[in-house]
Amino acid sequence: MKEYILDQSTFMGGWYISEKICDEVLNYFEENESYHEPGIISGVDADDDDEHVNLEIKKSRDLSLMPFPIEMSSYAESLSNALDNYLEKYEWADRTANFAIKENVNIQRYKPGEGFYQWHMENFGTGMAINRHLVFMTYLNDVENGGTEFYYYPDLKIQARKGLTLIWPAGWTHTHKGVISNVEEKTIVTGWYSFYDI
């Protein structure tokens, strides 16, 4: 897999999966439109870990999956390869309790002007999120003026590039939000590796 070079001090990794696999995931998303739902949030506020829709914080159409349908088997294999690369790069991320994808994976589509507008982290210390170890996200299309930015890395703004798969720690150190495009659509796959047997 081709690596997307990131400063190792960010504890982030990036690798490209094939555009063909991205198209397979996009097709699956399109073919299951009847299962799309408004994007939900939880844990953005310290006292609120209930999942709910708040269009002022996040606006998207999501397809939530318990990984992975057969149509996404190639994606699952490529994601596994990216994780192997990440754990080779950051070996101490693997010297932990066992972890795997234990929550639903989400395919999320943001139309122009939509996004996750507010700074947030993926492990905010309550509910299911308390066990999240690593985050993964794959951009399924190019967006010239959209992507993701990270609060504690102000010089790091990742541009959405088709196939780019990012992995990073789930905690507060990687607080982030979307870079919103007002002219282009953005579609991603995202989810978490969580600890189990703890």
C-alpha positions as CSV (number, residue, x, y, z in Angstrom):
1,M,0.0,0.0,0.0
2,K,1.2,3.5,-0.8
3,E,1.8,5.5,2.3
4,Y,0.6,9.0,2.9
5,I,3.5,10.6,4.7
6,L,2.7,12.2,8.1
7,D,5.0,13.5,10.8
8,Q,5.5,10.6,13.2
9,S,5.0,12.9,16.1
10,T,1.3,13.1,15.2
11,F,0.9,9.4,15.9
12,M,-1.2,9.2,12.8
13,G,-0.8,6.9,9.8
14,G,-2.2,7.1,6.3
15,W,-2.3,4.6,3.4
16,Y,-4.1,4.5,0.1
17,I,-6.6,1.7,-0.8
18,S,-7.5,1.3,-4.4
19,E,-10.0,3.5,-6.2
20,K,-11.8,0.4,-7.4
21,I,-12.5,-0.6,-3.7
22,C,-13.7,2.9,-3.0
23,D,-16.1,2.6,-5.9
24,E,-17.4,-0.7,-4.5
25,V,-18.1,0.9,-1.2
26,L,-19.8,3.9,-2.9
27,N,-22.0,1.6,-4.9
28,Y,-23.0,-0.3,-1.8
29,F,-23.9,3.0,-0.2
30,E,-26.0,4.1,-3.2
31,E,-27.8,0.8,-3.5
32,N,-28.9,0.9,0.1
33,E,-30.4,4.4,0.2
34,S,-33.5,3.1,1.9
35,Y,-31.3,2.5,5.0
36,H,-29.7,5.9,5.1
37,E,-30.4,7.9,8.3
38,P,-29.4,11.4,9.5
39,G,-26.0,11.4,11.1
40,I,-26.0,11.1,14.9
41,I,-23.7,12.4,17.5
42,S,-22.9,11.5,21.1
43,G,-20.4,12.7,23.7
44,V,-19.8,16.1,22.2
45,D,-21.0,17.6,25.5
46,A,-19.4,16.3,28.6
47,D,-22.8,15.4,30.2
48,D,-24.4,13.9,27.2
49,D,-23.4,10.4,25.9
50,D,-26.9,9.6,24.3
51,E,-26.9,9.2,20.6
52,H,-29.0,11.8,18.9
53,V,-29.3,14.1,15.8
54,N,-28.1,17.7,16.2
55,L,-27.9,19.4,12.8
56,E,-26.1,22.3,14.3
57,I,-23.2,20.0,15.2
58,K,-23.2,17.4,12.4
59,K,-25.2,17.1,9.2
60,S,-24.8,14.0,7.0
61,R,-26.6,11.0,5.7
62,D,-25.2,7.8,7.2
63,L,-25.4,4.1,6.5
64,S,-24.6,2.2,9.7
65,L,-23.2,-1.3,9.3
66,M,-22.1,-4.1,11.6
67,P,-18.9,-4.9,9.8
68,F,-18.7,-6.0,7.1
69,P,-21.2,-7.0,4.4
70,I,-19.8,-9.3,1.7
71,E,-19.9,-6.4,-0.7
72,M,-17.2,-4.7,1.4
73,S,-14.9,-7.6,1.9
74,S,-12.2,-6.1,-0.2
75,Y,-12.4,-2.9,1.8
76,A,-12.2,-4.9,5.1
77,E,-9.0,-6.6,3.8
78,S,-7.4,-3.3,2.8
79,L,-8.3,-1.8,6.1
80,S,-6.7,-4.7,7.9
81,N,-3.5,-4.1,5.8
82,A,-3.5,-0.5,6.8
83,L,-3.9,-1.4,10.5
84,D,-0.9,-3.8,10.2
85,N,1.1,-0.9,8.7
86,Y,0.0,1.4,11.5
87,L,1.0,-1.1,14.2
88,E,4.4,-1.7,12.6
89,K,4.9,2.1,12.6
90,Y,3.7,2.5,16.2
91,E,4.5,-0.8,17.9
92,W,3.3,0.3,21.4
93,A,-0.3,0.8,20.0
94,D,-0.3,-3.0,19.8
95,R,1.1,-3.7,23.3
96,T,-2.3,-3.4,24.8
97,A,-5.4,-5.5,25.6
98,N,-7.0,-7.1,22.6
99,F,-8.9,-4.8,20.3
100,A,-11.1,-5.2,17.2
101,I,-14.0,-3.4,15.4
102,K,-16.8,-3.9,18.0
103,E,-19.2,-1.1,17.0
104,N,-21.0,-0.3,13.8
105,V,-19.0,1.1,10.9
106,N,-20.5,4.2,9.2
107,I,-20.5,5.3,5.6
108,Q,-21.2,9.0,5.8
109,R,-22.1,11.4,3.0
110,Y,-21.8,15.2,3.5
111,K,-23.4,17.4,0.8
112,P,-21.9,20.8,0.1
113,G,-22.1,22.9,3.3
114,E,-22.6,19.8,5.5
115,G,-20.1,18.2,7.9
116,F,-19.1,17.6,11.5
117,Y,-18.9,21.3,12.4
118,Q,-17.7,21.0,16.0
119,W,-14.4,19.9,17.6
120,H,-14.8,16.4,19.0
121,M,-12.8,13.4,20.1
122,E,-13.8,9.7,19.5
123,N,-13.2,8.4,23.1
124,F,-14.8,10.9,25.5
125,G,-14.8,8.5,28.5
126,T,-18.4,7.3,28.6
127,G,-20.7,4.7,27.1
128,M,-19.3,2.4,24.3
129,A,-16.8,5.1,23.4
130,I,-14.8,4.4,26.6
131,N,-13.3,1.3,25.0
132,R,-12.2,3.0,21.7
133,H,-8.5,2.7,21.1
134,L,-8.0,3.7,17.4
135,V,-10.0,5.5,14.8
136,F,-10.1,4.8,11.1
137,M,-11.4,6.9,8.3
138,T,-11.3,6.4,4.5
139,Y,-12.1,9.2,2.0
140,L,-14.2,7.7,-0.8
141,N,-13.8,10.7,-3.1
142,D,-11.6,13.7,-3.8
143,V,-12.6,17.0,-2.4
144,E,-10.5,20.0,-3.4
145,N,-11.4,22.2,-0.5
146,G,-12.6,19.7,2.1
147,G,-11.2,17.2,4.6
148,T,-10.3,17.0,8.2
149,E,-8.4,19.2,10.7
150,F,-6.9,18.5,14.1
151,Y,-7.0,20.9,17.0
152,Y,-3.6,20.2,18.5
153,Y,-1.9,20.0,15.1
154,P,-2.9,23.4,13.6
155,D,-0.6,23.0,10.6
156,L,-2.2,19.6,9.8
157,K,-5.2,19.8,7.5
158,I,-5.8,16.6,5.6
159,Q,-7.3,17.1,2.2
160,A,-9.9,14.4,1.2
161,R,-8.3,12.2,-1.4
162,K,-10.0,9.1,-2.8
163,G,-8.7,6.0,-1.0
164,L,-6.7,7.8,1.7
165,T,-7.2,5.8,4.9
166,L,-6.2,7.5,8.1
167,I,-5.7,5.8,11.5
168,W,-5.1,7.8,14.7
169,P,-5.6,7.4,18.5
170,A,-9.1,7.9,19.7
171,G,-8.5,10.2,22.7
172,W,-8.4,14.0,23.4
173,T,-5.0,14.4,21.8
174,H,-6.6,14.0,18.4
175,T,-9.6,16.3,18.8
176,H,-10.8,17.1,15.2
177,K,-13.5,18.4,13.0
178,G,-14.4,18.5,9.3
179,V,-13.1,21.0,6.8
180,I,-16.3,21.9,5.2
181,S,-16.6,22.2,1.4
182,N,-19.4,24.5,0.3
183,V,-19.2,23.3,-3.3
184,E,-18.4,19.5,-3.3
185,E,-19.8,16.4,-1.7
186,K,-17.6,14.3,0.6
187,T,-18.2,10.6,1.4
188,I,-16.2,8.6,4.0
189,V,-16.1,5.3,5.8
190,T,-15.3,5.6,9.5
191,G,-15.3,3.5,12.7
192,W,-13.2,2.4,15.7
193,Y,-11.0,-0.4,17.0
194,S,-12.1,-1.0,20.5
195,F,-10.7,-2.9,23.4
196,Y,-12.6,-6.1,24.5
197,D,-12.2,-8.7,27.3
198,I,-11.7,-5.8,29.7
